[in-house]
Each structure stands twice: as C-alpha cells, then as structure tokens.
C-alpha cells in the first residue's frame, strides 16, 4: 500500500554534548516528510498524559537517546567494534559526530521520513596491508515512534566505498532498507509476572520500502501473559502479502541499545514468520512500557530470498 506523506518541519535535539554543540538545531530549508497515524496519535495522547509516563520520563529519554553511528551501523556501533571512525551524520540539517547522541523523544509520534547524509572512514582489511577508506552514504531514515518505543530504519539511495559507486550493488534492492535500532523503555521480569492472567491485544502499523516506495500495512499481535506466548499477523503489505507471526514464547529480546545495561534490556518474543510472497523468515518483537503498553520490532526476509534479507518494521500499542 503506497502512502503519500504530508509535510512538516521537524527539529532534532542533541541529548549530550558533541561536535555539533548545544545550540538549537536548524530547520531552515528543511521540510522532511512525516505522517502521524491515527493509532499513534491516540496512543500518544493517552500515554504521554499519563502519570506512568511522567514518572518514567527520564528513563524514556535515556532509552531513546541513541548514538549517531548506531542509526547507520546498528547497535554494535555503540562499542565501535567494526573499525568505523570519523563519522559525520547530517540529519534534517543538523550535523552529528560519531559518538554524539540524538534524542529521539524530541521528534513527533508516528512514522517519520528524514533525509540523511553521512561520511566516515572504515578499516578495509586486505593482504598485505589493511588501510582506512572513505565511505559516503545518503538516503532516507524512517523512524516510527510511540511514547515508550521507537523503530529506526535506513534506506540508502547513494553509496560510495573507497571511491567506487555502490561496488556491492546494495542499492535499489528489496533488502536495501534495514531496521537498525529498536529501543524504548524496557519492560522487566517483575512486570511480566505481575501481568499473568491477562491477555493484551496490540494494534499498529508495519512499514517497509523494497525499492519502489513506502509500503504500510496493519499490524496486530496478541500476548498471553499467563502462558507467556504471543502471535499475530501483518496485513495489507503489497509486496509480501499477509504475514503470519507464529506463536512463540516470551524471552530475551535482541540487544536493541547497548548503551543500556544488561539489566535494562527488555523482554521480547522472537518467532517464525510466514508470508504469502517473498519468503518471510523470522520476526523479532520487543515489549516496552512500565505496564507493557507497546510492542515494536521487525520481520526479516528469508536468507534464501533472491532479493536478500529484507526487513519490515512494526509498531503497536495496547488496545
């Protein structure tokens, strides 16, 4: 389902000092596109005005304060393990250094599309001599935010590595868009135990760009906190058809923000996915909020899919 964006001006704020300073971000000549979906708006009105949200506000900001490098390279960039350095990210007209933090809570709720441009150096391992090479990338950044959670994905539209344009043919493919981060206020074991006897139904949206424009669908998921299982469905995605999110048990979620301690990392459900087309393979869902108000995550395409291992982002709120 193709979706046309309405236009709004969005400002990003820096949560900690970095190379871009502490002045207000510039928004002149920047008109990034966004859409505030009705269910995202309603959950924001309900949750952001609640006492629970106000009590947990500091934790929400901390959990959504992400390092600039993570938005392009995923959670592992928090510890800079792949040799990337000297990164500069320009997002919505504001520049960030490698370790600068971006406060996602400063953005509106709903699905946002922001233009980005980045440059960094990366270690190219080669015999006999390894060396640093320049990497340049630009494209679209998708952020789906709710009061307690967010999903961030990137869709590169231009890429240069060591002076060569797209040497690995990674652009314009079904797997070009990648979900880089899923984060938010973690739910803990005590909450999961306390909710025993309840079944929560979540509804929201899915989003993806397989190279021919943004697609959105309906996301519905149910968690039984008594037997600690969940299952759900995605409908309305034009490229994949309906996707079944098969029943799986609550366990540890994928590491979604390594800047949080291990004790803060949330619970989630990781299970098999099956789609009508394009060979969905697996889904990864995390549970967020002091009372498990939200779920967020992504679906992964099969490794055997000719177009590569694609992603679909999902975000839902308790009904």
C-alpha positions, 0 to 999 in steps of 0.5 A: 500500500503506497502512502503519500506523506504530508509535510512538516518541519521537524527539529532534532535535539542533541541529548549530550554534548558533541561536535555539533554543540548545544545550540538549537538545531536548524530547520531552515530549508528543511521540510522532511516528510512525516505522517502521524497515524491515527493509532499513534496519535491516540496512543500518544495522547493517552500515554504521554498524559499519563502519570506512568509516563511522567514518572518514567520520563527520564528513563524514556529519554535515556532509552531513546537517546541513541548514538549517531553511528548506531542509526547507520551501523546498528547497535554494535556501533555503540562499542565501535567494534567494526573499525568505523571512525570519523563519522559525520551524520547530517540529519534534517540539517543538523550535523552529528559526530560519531559518538554524539547522541540524538534524542529521539523523544524530541521528534513527533509520534508516528512514522517519520521520513528524514533525509540523511547524509553521512561520511566516515572512514572504515578499516578495509582489511586486505593482504598485505596491508589493511588501510582506512577508506572513505565511505559516503552514504545518503538516503532516507531514515524512517523512524516510527515512534510511540511514547515508550518505543521507537523503530529506526530504519535506513534506506540508502539511495547513494553509496560510495566505498573507497571511491567506487559507486555502490561496488556491492550493488546494495542499492535499489534492492528489496533488502536495501532498507534495514531496521537498525535500532529498536529501543524504548523503555524496557519492560522487566521480569517483575512486570511480566509476572505481575501481568499473568492472567491477562491477555493484551491485544496490540494494534499498529502499523508495519512499514517497509520500502523494497525499492519502489516506495513506502509500503504500510500495512496493519499490524496486530499481535496478541500476548498471553501473559499467563502462558507467556506466548504471543502471535499475530499477523501483518496485513495489507503489505503489497509486496509480501502479502499477509504475514503470519507471526507464529506463536512463540514464547516470551524471552530475551529480546535482541540487544536493541541499545547497548548503551543500556545495561544488561539489566535494562534490556527488555523482554521480547518474543522472537518467532517464525514468520510466514508470508504469502510472497517473498519468503518471510523468515523470522520476526523479532518483537520487543515489549516496552512500557512500565505496564507493557503498553507497546510492542515494536520490532521487525520481520526479516526476509528469508536468507534464501530470498533472491532479493536478500534479507529484507526487513519490515518494521512494526509498531503497536500499542495496547488496545 
